[in-house]
């Protein structure tokens, strides 16, 4: 059962509100008759966050599936230069810190 309290009621009885939430109730706080906040038990809050995360993951999954159905646009193969390994330098192919050395081919 959802409970509604005004800001004035919450200020006067904050402990009472916490006791209600601790007992599993959902408390909606209103200001001038309009809801401004809802206080829920932690497990319910985590469940809501989990539902939102699952919804986002589902949306991403649908986007991936749609992308797989569409043909690739633009170049489908890497250029020949991208396929060739870099040429090795004069020091056995490794720099002083173990990094590969590449020489320019002009």
Order of alpha helices (4+ residues) and beta strands (2+ residues): beta-alpha-alpha-beta-beta-alpha-alpha
